[in-house]
Amino acid sequence: MNTVTSAGNRTTPQKTWQKTLRKIPYMLALGIALGLSLALTLAYGTGCRHSAPGLPASGSGAVTVNPVTITDDAGRQVTVPAPPTRIISLAPSNTETLFALGLGPKVLGVDKFSNYPPGVENIEKVGDFSDPSVEKITALKPDLVLATSMHRKVLPQLESLGVPVVVLDPRDVPGVLTSIETVGKVAGCPETAKRVVEDIKTRLEKVEAKVGSVPREQQPWVYYEVYSEPIMTVGPRTLIYQLIELAGGRSISYDAQTDYPEFSSEVVIERNPQVIIFPSFHGSASLTVEKLKARPGWGDIKAVKDGRAYPIDADLISRPGPRIGEAVEELAHLILPEEFPR
């Protein structure tokens, strides 16, 4: 695989250029300068840059110029012949990853639930998350589509058009990091993806170091409510469960056999969580602390009595994308506020 180094690694000293230019006529110097500028642009390209809030600027990454073949999360081998310039995202997490890698200007279409980072709302919508419009996707003439396992039904149609489609379906933290690296590979900026991943790892490691100082038996029991009717929580194989554990919580759904088990009020009351966390949705009637208190028997739950029932941004905690480090930090503040003050 051929790569070119980033602009930050250029080694030609500026002073050498200046001495040379002083020895030749002005017009010839101008021609050389323009030629050098064009050569550097062709050699280095624009690269990928961090652009999502919360991530540090990284400079341009290495631009992959050869075809890239990867195995996606559906077990398919996908070849992307060249760095894409017309990308469509069919999931909010994929959209956030693209923007974190500085690829926002190349994103021409997204699902209607993609709402982060700011400005995404101005990008053309290609349908619902679970039911994208193949017609709209086709009309935008993409050279890369990022999908999820929910989009398998449209894969044959897209593949018949000769459009590379990469399925991303991470189920845990390592999977999220791998998916970011995968996007970096197929988009031509693996070095930038590596920096994004390292930033996430650093944030997680800082939380882990503080959580490790709290004995496991002193870490509070946590109940996370996904839905209210019926009452539903998260099982051990879900990303949200894992984020709660990383943040220093012990989930009361530790023995769940499914990813999103239904829990009765009686079970929640019996297990008496010390912290309750629930998603806050944008523009909809979310669950509130007052609604929790109004449930029969819930006023006796320790979390409710102690005022430790908290909403959390549903998008932040549920999307398997580049903000998982931020999600763990927010959870740690809610679960272990003494160790993680604002």
Sequence and secondary structure as in RCSB ss.txt:
>XXXX:A:sequence
MNTVTSAGNRTTPQKTWQKTLRKIPYMLALGIALGLSLALTLAYGTGCRHSAPGLPASGSGAVTVNPVTITDDAG
RQVTVPAPPTRIISLAPSNTETLFALGLGPKVLGVDKFSNYPPGVENIEKVGDFSDPSVEKITALKPDLVLATSM
HRKVLPQLESLGVPVVVLDPRDVPGVLTSIETVGKVAGCPETAKRVVEDIKTRLEKVEAKVGSVPREQQPWVYYE
VYSEPIMTVGPRTLIYQLIELAGGRSISYDAQTDYPEFSSEVVIERNPQVIIFPSFHGSASLTVEKLKARPGWGD
IKAVKDGRAYPIDADLISRPGPRIGEAVEELAHLILPEEFPR
>XXXX:A:secstr
  EE  GGG  S HHHHHHHHHTS HHHHHHHHHHHHHHHHHHH       STTS       EE S EEEE TTS
 EEEE S  SSEEESSHHHHHHHHHTT GGGEEEE TT   STTGGGSEE B SSSB HHHHHHT  SEEEE GG
GGGGHHHHHHTT  EEE    SHHHHHHHHHHHHHHHT HHHHHHHHHHHHHHHHHHHHHHTTS GGGS EEEE 
SEETTEE   TTSHHHHHHHHTT EETTTT SSSS B  HHHHHHH  SEEEEEE TTS    HHHHHHSTTGGG
SHHHHTT EEEEEHHHHH  STTHHHHHHHHHHHH TTTS  
